[in-house]
Amino acid sequence: MTPPAEATRARGKGAERAEATRAALVELAAELFATQGYIQTSMRDVARRAQLTTGAIYGHFRNKSDLLVEAINTRTAEELESQTMGLGRPDHVETLTRTARDYRKRRRLRALILQGAAAAQTDEETRTKMREEQLAHLNVWIKGYERDRERLGIHPDVDIQSAVVYTWAVEVGLGVLEAVGIEPKSAKAWADIHNRMARSLQLPPDATSRKVAAAVKQPRRRASR
């Protein structure tokens, strides 16, 4: 009979191996989905590259959609959230400028999100999972900005939710342009534009922006006959 201490250690090692296998599958799937396409990549392809059976993969993920969403979630956490959280009291201007300067490092992440968005157009399960995954990250960023609004000097008139969605739309939209061969002129120029946008959040609305806001709110009048 196996002593309790040895059994506990064995279970611990088994859990570590399972976690390592899961992480390796996520990394491998992320590369395959981003390079050869989500629709074009089957679970059998992932299993073949991982030198596992498809049954072994299904022991970690319910289906390919789960694997895609986990890959996007992991990449977002590693390539964005880990660069902005737990770093003391970062300034949003410096953070947005720095992450913009490093935009090339996130090309695979943007490609993954683009693949997920394409799949979500025709698959309701993928759409639901993608929406939940994206909202989870957006809400973390929104809450962080709302919590630190005063410290960051963000003007009271700025709608934080809109600002966060805007910056994320720029990131994801860049992935669409990259897919057709369009990229920023340079990392320096891309970072400069983000720096200017980030600093604008601290400014009071000027007369022009007030007129634009008023025009958006004002209902269109029907043309007289």
Secondary structure, DSSP 8 states (H G I E B T S, - for coil): ---HHHHHHHHHHHHHHHHHHHHHHHHHHHHHHHHH-TTT--HHHHHHHHT--HHHHHTT-SSHHHHHHHHHHHHHIIIIIHHHSSSSS--HHHHHHHHHHTGGGGHHHHHHHHHHHHHHTT-HHHHHHHHHHHHHHHHHHHHHHHHTHHHHT--TTS-HHHHHHHHHHHHHHHHHHHHTT---S-HHHHHHHHHHHHHHTTS---HHHHHHHHHHHS-------
